[in-house]
Amino acid sequence: MTNPYDVLEINRNATDEEVKKAYRELAKKYHPDNFKDNPLSELAGEKMKVINEAYDAIQKERMSASPNNSGSYTYASNFPRIRELIVNRRFSEAEIMLDAAGANERNAEWFYLKGVLMVERGWFFDAQKNFEAAHRMEPGNSEYRDAFYSIKNKSGNFYQNGGYNQSKRNNSGCSGCGTGCDVCDICAGLLCMDFLCNCFNCC
């Protein structure tokens, strides 16, 4: 692989903030939305892939080289990157990074982000458990608190005893949308999108 610092057009001695700034500027420049119906879209997509790989490589390198006072690595530095991945709907990559955290590194932020990924999958019962854990660990954090109470309110019509509430479905197979969707995928999808937007203030 090409030197990741060369890819981001920065010096190896760049600060963490300079690394993030360089990544954001390149990601904005080569974002797929800028190349819709453009013959260069495929090349831009490849460039974006290389940029993401370079940024991830630098993050991993710095995480492994920077032990904290207890002698273990500071995993929390990954959380801003995981949030970026979620906002960009790169959920699989975000989950891989989350699952790489050790049990002793799974703090309130970890459970919160895990909950957001569970919402994206439509696993609202599991999402609620993760949000509850985050809220319990840091009850003063308004983001975690709002997520916990929001999922409790919004998932009420979808889950009952850990599954979809079958008793509220109409004859067409859906609990209200009337389209005949087998497990109310459309309804769950809309709930998911609405929730993700609220969590990250992207809408």
N, C-alpha and C positions, 0 to 999 in steps of 0.2 A: 504493500500500500504506500502511496505517496506520503511524504511527511505531512501529518495533519496540520501542523502550524503553517506550512506553505499553502495548504488548501484554504485555510481561513485568512491567509495573507497577513499573518502576525508573527512576531518574534517569540521564541520559546520562553523568554522572560516576561511575556505579557502577563498582566494581572488577571485574576479570575473575571473581573468586571470587563476588562478589555476583550477577553475571549468571548464572553457572552455578547458583547456589543458587536464584535466582528461576525459572529454567527447570525445574529438577528438581521444585520444589514444584508448579508449574502442570502439568507433565507427569504428575505423580503424581495430581493432582486430576482431570484430564480423560482419564486413560488409558482406552482402550476396555474394559478388563477391569472397570472400575467401572460400566459401563453395559450390561452384558449383559441382554438381554430387557427393556430399558428404552426407553420411547418417546422419550427424549432422546438415545439413542445416536448418531443421525445428527448432531445438533447438537454433541454432544461431539466427534465425529470431525472436524467442520469446525473447531471451536475448537482441537483438537490440531494440525491442519494449520497454522493461523495461528500458533500458538505456535512450531512447528518452523521456519516460514519466518522469523519474527522473530528467533529465536536464530541461525539461519544468517546472516541479514543483518548482525547485530551482529558475528558472528565474522569475516565477510568484511571488514566496514568496519574493524575493529580490526587485522586482519592487514595490510591494504593501507596503513594509517596508521602502522604500527610497524616501521620498518626496523631490522635488526640492525646490529652494528658493521661488517660488511662491505658494507653498503649494499643488501643483498638482503632480501627479506621473510622473516620467521620462520614457515615453514610448519609447524614442529613443534607449534605451538599448536593445530593442527587435530586432532592425534591423539586427544586425549581425546574429542572430539566424534565422531570416526569410530568409536571403540570403543563409544560409546553407541548409535550407529546400528546397529552390528552386533549388540549385545545385544538391541536392539529389532527385529531381523530386517529392518531397512531397508537391505538389502544393495546395492541399486542406487544409492541416495544415497551410501552409504559408498564405493562404488567410484568414483563420479564425483569425490568429494572427493580420493580417493587419486590418481587419474589426473591431477589438476590439478597435482600436484607436479612440479617440474622435475627433470631428471636429477641435478643436484647436490644436490637436497633429499631424495633417496631413501636414507635411512639405514636402520639395522637395524630400527627400529620400522616403517618403511614396508614393508619386505619381509615382516616378521612379519604385519602386518595384511593385506597382499596375499595371503599364504599362507592366512590364515583364510578370506578370501573365496573362494579357489580350492577349499578344502575344502567350503564351502557349495555350490559348483557341482558338486562331485563330481570335480573335476579334481585328483586326488591327486598325480599325477606333477608337475604344475606347482606344487602346494602344497609338495611336498617341496623343490623347487628354491628357492622363496622362503624357506622356513624355514632351509634350508641356508645361504643368503646371509646371513640375519639372524644366525644362529649364528656364522658365520665372521667377520662384522663386529664382533660383541660376544660372544665365547666365554664371558665371565664372567656373562652374563645367563641366569639359570636358566629364565626363561619361554621364551626363544628356544630354549635347549638342549632343554628338555623337549618343546617342540612338534616340533622336528626329529626327535628319536629316537622320539617317539610316532607321527608320520606314517610313519616308516620301518617301524615294527612293524605298525601297523594297516592300512597299504595293501598289505602284502605279498601278501595273498590276492586283491587286486583288480587289481593291475597287473603286467604282465610286458612288458618292453621298451616301456614307454610306453602300454600299452593294457590292456584287461581280459584276465585270464588265462583263455583259452578252454579250456585243457587240463584245468582242474579243475572244469569245469561238469559237472553230471549230465545225464541225458537230458531233464530237464524244462526245461533252459536256464539254470539258475542254479547258482552254485557253492556249493551247500549248503542254500539255504533251501527248495528243492523246490517252489516255487510257480509256476515257469514264467515268471518275469519275464525279458523279452528281454535286457536288459543289466544285470540285477541291480540295478535302480533301488532296490528296497526295501532291499537289503543296503547299498548305497552311502548311502542316506538315513539309515539307522540309524547308520552309521559317522560320517557328517557331524554328526548331532545330538550324538552322544556326544563327538565331538572338540571341537565348539564349546563345549559345557558345560564340558569340562575346561579349555579355554583361558581362559575368562572366569569360571570358578568360579561359574557361575550355577545349578548343579544340586546 
